[in-house]
Amino acid sequence: MDAAYEVIAFYVLAALTLGAALGVMAARGLFHAVLLLIVTFVGIAGFFVLLSAEFLAMAQIVIYVGAISVLLLFAVLLTPGGTEGRRNPETAMLAPAVLLSVAMAAVFLFVIIDADWTKVDDSPLVGAEALGRALVGPWVLPFEIASVLLTAALVGATMLARTPEEEAEDALA
Amino acid sequence: MIDMEHFLVVAALLFCVGLLIALSKRNAISVLMGVEIMLNAVCLTLLSFARFSDGERQVAGQTFVVFIITVAAAEAAVALALAMSIYRNRETVAVDQLNELRS
């Protein structure tokens, strides 16, 4: 990849991702917030490509844009008027939250700029094959635990989302 | 090649935006969106460090990101099921109105 194109792509992606993330904060409706969140996820997948992690970029698109965003949209549509109540603002305690976030950003930026990072710029890149071998090699135990976790989450989410009527039917059966 | 610090700065700013969303929004689903943005920012940080390391550590960094994505998917599914269950019982998903445990 040509270096100039890479730099342009980086700054376009940075503006897109951060702008969309701030849009999630500022969006009026939840539906728009989810759509802007999808833009953020796509931007992050673009960063993964710039960092030579093509497999993870694809996984990011499939899992976040394909699955989690649809899940969020379903939840938004199934809970209409979810925050209507005594008071109506979308946010609460905005000032302390902004203060804390800005303070944390300042600390992060100071550390990143101040630290003397040791970098290996010209290391050979690893592809999806090395990642797959690592997952069933040294990382096989966490890999199996992750599959158990996913099964538990699937069963747990199904149990939690059932209506009382469905639960009564299951108790009779 | 772009410097590692550039990626780290973007990831740090993204994390702070996610933190702001998670802390300030009243809707539980919005809070979950903030958490997802924070998790993504951490993935970006891990991958930037992995990209500027040598062979074995590079694979380790990418493996960590695989596990973060897995756990994030499980977390999102359970959290949204919880939100729906709470909405069915309380007709609200505003996190500051769910205060039965307060004495």
Interface residues (C-beta under 8 A of the other chain):
Chain A: A3 E6 V7 F10 A14 T17 L18 A21 L22 V24 M25 L30 A33 V34 L37 T40 F41 I44 F47 F48 L50 L51 S52 A53 F55 L56 A59 Q60 I63 Y64 A67 I68 L71 L72 F74 A75 V76 L78 T79 G81 G82 T83 E84 G85 R86 P89 E90 T91 A92 M93 L94 P96 A97 V98 L100 S101 V102 M104 A105 F108 L109 I112 I113 W117 K119 V120 D121 S123 P124 L125 V126 A130 L131 A134 L135 W139 P142 A146 L149 L150 A152 A153 L154 G156 A157 T158 L160 A161 T163
Chain B: M1 I2 M4 E5 H6 F7 L8 V9 V10 A12 L13 L14 F15 C16 V17 G18 L19 L20 I21 L23 S24 K25 R26 N27 A28 I29 S30 L32 M33 G34 E36 I37 N40 C43 L44 L47 S48 A50 R51 F52 S53 D54 G55 Q58 V59 A60 Q62 T63 V65 V66 F67 I69 T70 V71 A72 A73 A74 E75 A76 A77 V78 L80 A81 L82 A83 M84 S85 Y87 R88 E91 T92 V93 A94 D96 Q97
